[in-house]
Amino acid sequence: CFVGGCSGEVCSDEEGVDSICIWSPEFACYKGATCERQSDGKSGWTQTEDLQECIEGAANEEAPVGDEPCYVGGCSGEVCSDEEGVNSICIWSPEFACYKDATCERQADGKCGWTETKTLKKCIKNAADEAAV
């Protein structure tokens, strides 16, 4: 089993699985969690009381509002978060280059995220299409 995603939030049978690189507070809960084969034979996070409480607590946090800053993080500048210094697992993906000119800011739901413009969406799609060739 392998831990992946920009914030270490993915537990998968495959190494190097990417995510959309938008930070969510519950991702911090997986730092101390165990990624292993489950009883159904698939990779997954072993559900413990501590993990469940952490995820529920993160989900119940009020969304930050107002002028609180958002920060760009990750090894390639691919993470947009309300926490300064968020790291990623440092695996390069071509679409990460698209975030260089993108805007990391509070979204309508109050959470930090990349503002999805037509330019950003097109860049990500093109990068994914080129990587598939």
Salt bridges, closest charged atoms under 4 A:
ASP13 OD1 - ARG37 NH1 2.89
ASP129 OD2 - LYS125 NZ 2.81
